[in-house]
Amino acid sequence: MHLTITDSAVSLYIKEIPLIQGDSLRLFVRVGGVGSGGFSVGVIKEQPTPTSYQVTKQGITFFVNNDDFWYLDGMTIDYDEDLGYLHFSNPKFEQLDHPENK
């Protein structure tokens, strides 16, 4: 499992949720993303389990549970401040909203 979250994306989550140092945020597969009718990344403040994959940046722990590895493994989450756009990419899938392995 590998997940990349850029500093700009972390800063956005901290500001928008809001989060404080020591908080944990679970990333998970969500069905029915806005406008897609498919899959997207959901977020919720929770504590990781011992088997969760964890990435800690700027004092915030982002984690993924085993059931969601298939979608989030290899993903990069970035935020373009100029466009105000949170961008999710994963080279395993051509379309994240309707993922099919290449």
NUMI-762496 format. One record per atom (N, C-alpha, C): residue in one letter; atom name; x, z, y. Coordinates in pm, 1 decimal. Atoms other than C-alpha are relative to their C-alpha. Layout:
% NUMI-762496
  resn  name         x         z         y
     a    CA         X         Z         Y
...
This chain:
% NUMI-762496
  resn  name         x         z         y
     m     N      86.0       0.0    -118.6
     m    CA       0.0       0.0       0.0
     m     C      89.1       0.0     122.9
     h     N     -72.4       5.6    -126.7
     h    CA     131.9     -94.6     343.0
     h     C     -99.7     -32.3     111.3
     l     N      88.4      17.9    -114.6
     l    CA     -48.6     -69.2     677.1
     l     C      82.6      14.3     126.5
     t     N     -69.7      -5.8    -128.3
     t    CA      87.0    -142.2    1024.2
     t     C    -102.6      20.0     110.5
     i     N      83.7     -25.8    -117.6
     i    CA     -77.0       5.8    1333.2
     i     C      93.6       2.8     119.2
     t     N     -88.9       7.9    -115.5
     t    CA      85.7     -89.9    1662.3
     t     C     -24.8     116.7      94.5
     d     N      13.4    -107.6     -98.5
     d    CA     146.8     161.4    1938.9
     d     C    -118.6     -23.2      93.3
     s     N     112.2      27.4     -90.0
     s    CA    -107.8     -14.7    2159.3
     s     C    -133.9      27.3     -69.2
     a     N     123.3     -29.8      73.4
     a    CA    -375.4      15.3    1887.1
     a     C     -19.8     151.2     -12.3
     v     N       8.9    -146.2       8.5
     v    CA    -295.2     384.8    1837.3
     v     C     -47.3      57.9     132.8
     s     N      39.2     -48.8    -133.6
     s    CA    -324.8     444.4    2212.3
     s     C    -147.3     -25.1      27.5
     l     N     142.4      30.3     -18.6
     l    CA    -665.2     274.4    2215.7
     l     C     -86.6      98.4     -78.4
     y     N      76.8     -95.1      80.5
     y    CA    -795.0     491.1    1930.6
     y     C       2.0     139.1      62.7
     i     N     -12.1    -131.9     -62.6
     i    CA    -663.4     805.6    2103.2
     i     C     -91.8      10.5     121.1
     k     N      80.7       0.3    -122.4
     k    CA    -839.0     711.0    2425.7
     k     C    -149.8     -10.1     -29.3
     e     N     141.7      32.2      20.1
     e    CA   -1168.2     579.9    2287.8
     e     C     -74.8      99.6     -87.8
     i     N      75.5     -81.3      95.6
     i    CA   -1251.6     829.5    2011.7
     i     C     -45.0     134.5      55.0
     p     N    -141.9     -21.1     -26.9
     p    CA   -1090.1    1061.9    2166.9
     p     C      64.7      83.1    -110.9
     l     N     -77.9     -72.1     100.1
     l    CA    -816.0    1203.3    1944.9
     l     C     104.5      85.3      69.0
     i     N    -109.4     -84.1     -48.8
     i    CA    -567.5    1483.5    1998.3
     i     C     105.0      11.1    -110.3
     q     N    -109.4     -12.4      95.5
     q    CA    -233.5    1542.0    1832.5
     q     C     -41.4      90.6    -115.6
     g     N      37.7     -72.7     120.2
     g    CA    -287.1    1657.9    1474.0
     g     C    -128.3     -49.4     -63.6
     d     N     122.2      55.5      56.7
     d    CA    -616.0    1470.0    1423.9
     d     C      32.8    -103.1    -107.5
     s     N     -11.7     101.2     104.1
     s    CA    -669.4    1242.9    1124.3
     s     C    -116.5     -96.4      11.9
     l     N     101.0     104.2     -10.1
     l    CA    -858.9     915.3    1121.6
     l     C       3.0     -83.6    -126.9
     r     N       8.5      80.7     122.1
     r    CA    -977.1     746.1     802.3
     r     C     -41.4    -141.6      36.1
     l     N      34.3     141.0     -12.2
     l    CA    -981.9     366.7     795.9
     l     C     -61.0     -42.5    -133.0
     f     N      68.9      36.3     123.8
     f    CA   -1224.5     218.5     544.8
     f     C     -67.3    -135.6      13.2
     v     N      69.7     128.0       2.9
     v    CA   -1396.1    -102.5     440.4
     v     C    -144.8      24.9      36.7
     r     N     137.4     -12.3     -46.5
     r    CA   -1723.9    -141.4     621.2
     r     C     -69.4    -133.9     -23.9
     v     N      75.9     122.2      24.3
     v    CA   -1988.9    -393.9     519.0
     v     C     -93.8     -22.7     117.2
     g     N      92.5      34.6    -105.8
     g    CA   -2178.5    -575.4     792.8
     g     C      55.4      17.1     138.2
     g     N     -61.3      -7.2    -131.2
     g    CA   -1937.1    -592.7    1082.5
     g     C     -77.2     -81.1     102.4
     v     N      73.3      63.2    -109.6
     v    CA   -2071.3    -702.9    1420.1
     v     C      18.9    -151.2      -3.4
     g     N      -2.9     144.9      -6.0
     g    CA   -2158.8   -1071.7    1412.1
     g     C      49.8     -68.9    -124.9
     s     N     -59.6      66.5     115.9
     s    CA   -1994.2   -1132.9    1076.1
     s     C     -91.1       0.7    -120.8
     g     N      78.0     -13.0     121.2
     g    CA   -2243.6   -1014.9     819.9
     g     C      87.8      22.8    -120.8
     g     N     -95.9     -18.7     107.9
     g    CA   -1931.8    -946.7     614.2
     g     C      68.7     134.1      10.4
     f     N     -78.7    -122.5       1.4
     f    CA   -1653.3    -689.8     600.6
     f     C      71.3      21.7     132.9
     s     N     -79.9     -36.6    -115.8
     s    CA   -1476.6    -505.0     880.2
     s     C      62.1     136.6     -28.0
     v     N     -65.3    -129.8      16.5
     v    CA   -1270.3    -188.1     930.5
     v     C     -81.0     106.1      74.1
     g     N      68.1    -113.7     -59.4
     g    CA   -1461.2     133.4     990.4
     g     C      99.2     112.6      22.2
     v     N     -85.4    -115.8     -28.3
     v    CA   -1309.3     452.7    1131.6
     v     C     -87.4     124.5       9.0
     i     N      69.4    -127.9      -9.4
     i    CA   -1410.9     818.4    1102.8
     i     C     104.2     111.4      -1.2
     k     N     -89.6    -116.2       0.1
     k    CA   -1243.6    1149.5    1180.5
     k     C     -25.8      79.9    -126.9
     e     N       5.0     -74.5     125.1
     e    CA   -1172.3    1314.1     844.3
     e     C     140.6      45.2     -33.3
     q     N    -130.7     -43.2      49.5
     q    CA    -890.1    1482.9     656.3
     q     C      35.4     -82.2    -124.3
     p     N     -40.9      77.1     117.5
     p    CA    -687.1    1283.9     401.2
     p     C      -1.4      86.2    -126.4
     t     N     -12.1     -65.6     129.4
     t    CA    -687.0    1368.1      32.3
     t     C     145.1     -12.2     -45.2
     p     N    -138.7      10.9      47.3
     p    CA    -364.2    1416.6    -163.1
     p     C      39.4    -141.3     -44.3
     t     N     -31.6     135.1      45.6
     t    CA    -389.6    1056.2    -291.2
     t     C     -15.6    -105.9     109.0
     s     N      16.5      95.2    -110.1
     s    CA    -457.4     894.8      48.9
     s     C     135.2     -56.0      43.9
     y     N    -116.5      59.8     -63.1
     y    CA    -204.7     650.5     192.1
     y     C      -5.9      40.3     146.9
     q     N       0.7     -53.1    -136.1
     q    CA     -98.8     792.2     530.4
     q     C     108.3     -63.7      86.5
     v     N     -92.9      44.5    -102.6
     v    CA      67.2     659.3     845.3
     v     C     -22.3      91.4     119.9
     t     N      13.0     -86.8    -116.6
     t    CA     137.9     900.7    1131.0
     t     C      73.2     -62.9     117.3
     k     N     -55.9      56.2    -123.5
     k    CA     192.5     763.2    1480.8
     k     C     -56.9      77.5     118.0
     q     N      38.6     -71.3    -121.5
     q    CA     182.9     942.4    1815.6
     q     C     -77.2     128.0     -32.2
     g     N      61.6    -126.1      37.5
     g    CA      80.3    1261.5    1633.9
     g     C    -134.7     -11.9     -68.6
     i     N     127.7      24.6      66.1
     i    CA    -228.7    1102.0    1474.0
     i     C      27.3     -54.6    -139.3
     t     N     -13.5      50.2     136.6
     t    CA    -254.3    1052.0    1097.4
     t     C    -113.3     -97.2     -28.5
     f     N      94.3     102.9      42.8
     f    CA    -426.2     728.1     997.3
     f     C      13.0      -7.0    -151.4
     f     N     -10.8       3.2     145.2
     f    CA    -514.8     714.3     630.3
     f     C    -105.9     -87.7     -64.0
     v     N      87.0      87.1      78.7
     v    CA    -675.2     497.3     365.1
     v     C     -12.4      62.0    -138.6
     n     N      21.6     -49.7     135.5
     n    CA    -831.1     619.3      41.4
     n     C       8.9    -114.5    -100.8
     n     N     -26.3      98.2     105.5
     n    CA    -771.6     441.0    -289.6
     n     C    -103.8    -111.9      -8.4
     d     N     105.4     100.6      13.0
     d    CA   -1108.0     259.5    -295.0
     d     C       8.8    -110.3     104.9
     d     N      -9.1      97.4    -108.7
     d    CA   -1018.5      77.2      27.1
     d     C     134.8     -71.0       6.7
     f     N    -132.1      63.9       0.7
     f    CA    -660.8     -26.7     -60.2
     f     C     -11.2    -152.0      -7.7
     w     N       9.8     144.1      23.7
     w    CA    -775.1    -374.1    -171.5
     w     C     -13.0     -78.6     130.5
     y     N      25.7      70.2    -125.6
     y    CA    -880.6    -466.6     182.7
     y     C     106.2      29.2     105.3
     l     N     -90.1     -42.2    -107.3
     l    CA    -639.9    -271.0     403.0
     l     C     148.2     -14.4     -33.6
     d     N    -139.5      16.5      37.6
     d    CA    -317.1    -321.5     204.7
     d     C      56.7    -127.4      62.0
     g     N     -62.5     113.7     -67.3
     g    CA     -92.1    -548.5     412.8
     g     C     -55.5     -28.1     139.3
     m     N      66.0      24.7    -128.6
     m    CA    -313.1    -524.8     723.3
     m     C      85.7      47.7     117.2
     t     N     -56.0     -40.4    -128.8
     t    CA    -183.7    -509.0    1079.5
     t     C    -115.6      17.1      97.1
     i     N     100.7     -27.6    -102.8
     i    CA    -400.6    -351.2    1348.0
     i     C      73.1       4.3     133.0
     d     N     -65.8      11.7    -130.0
     d    CA    -304.2    -443.0    1703.7
     d     C    -106.6      -3.8     108.8
     y     N      90.7       4.3    -113.9
     y    CA    -462.1    -414.9    2046.6
     y     C      65.3     -78.6     112.2
     d     N     -47.0      80.0    -112.7
     d    CA    -419.3    -676.0    2320.2
     d     C     -66.3      55.9     125.6
     e     N      53.7     -64.9    -119.8
     e    CA    -461.5    -483.0    2644.3
     e     C     -50.9    -100.7     102.0
     d     N      42.3     100.5     -97.6
     d    CA    -487.4    -798.3    2857.0
     d     C    -137.6     -56.7     -33.0
     l     N     128.4      55.5      42.1
     l    CA    -780.0    -930.6    2653.3
     l     C    -103.2     107.7     -33.1
     g     N      90.5    -106.9      41.4
     g    CA    -927.8    -590.5    2564.3
     g     C     -50.1     -23.0    -141.4
     y     N      39.1      45.1     133.2
     y    CA    -926.9    -706.0    2202.1
     y     C      79.1      72.0    -107.9
     l     N     -61.1     -62.7     116.4
     l    CA    -855.9    -503.7    1887.0
     l     C       4.9    -105.7    -109.5
     h     N     -19.2     110.2      94.3
     h    CA    -712.1    -748.3    1633.4
     h     C      45.4      52.4    -135.8
     f     N     -33.0     -35.2     137.9
     f    CA    -701.7    -704.7    1254.5
     f     C      46.3    -126.9     -70.3
     s     N     -46.9     115.5      76.0
     s    CA    -495.0    -939.0    1040.7
     s     C      56.2      47.4    -133.2
     n     N     -53.2     -28.7     132.2
     n    CA    -399.4    -948.1     675.4
     n     C      33.4    -133.9     -64.9
     p     N     -39.5     128.5      56.6
     p    CA    -198.7   -1233.9     523.6
     p     C     -58.9     -26.5    -138.9
     k     N      61.4      20.6     131.6
     k    CA    -376.6   -1179.5     189.6
     k     C    -130.9     -77.9       8.5
     f     N     131.7      60.9     -14.6
     f    CA    -702.8   -1317.0     329.3
     f     C      -0.6    -100.1     115.1
     e     N      15.6      96.0    -108.4
     e    CA    -784.5   -1627.8     531.8
     e     C    -102.6      50.5     100.6
     q     N     104.6     -56.1     -85.9
     q    CA   -1097.6   -1459.1     669.2
     q     C     -22.8     144.8     -41.2
     l     N      21.6    -140.9      33.2
     l    CA   -1125.3   -1081.8     688.7
     l     C    -146.3      35.9     -16.2
     d     N     142.1     -33.3      11.9
     d    CA   -1503.1   -1085.6     727.7
     d     C     -57.8     -43.2    -134.3
     h     N      40.6      46.0     133.1
     h    CA   -1543.9   -1276.4     398.3
     h     C     125.8     -22.3     -83.1
     p     N    -130.7      12.1      65.4
     p    CA   -1221.6   -1200.0     208.9
     p     C      -6.1     -59.6    -140.3
     e     N     -26.3      55.2     132.1
     e    CA   -1111.9   -1407.0     -86.8
     e     C     150.9      -8.3     -11.5
     n     N    -145.7       7.5      18.5
     n    CA    -761.3   -1378.6    -228.7
     n     C      45.7    -144.7       3.0
     k     N     -56.1     135.2      -6.0
     k    CA    -544.2   -1679.4    -153.5
     k     C      53.9     -40.6    -135.1
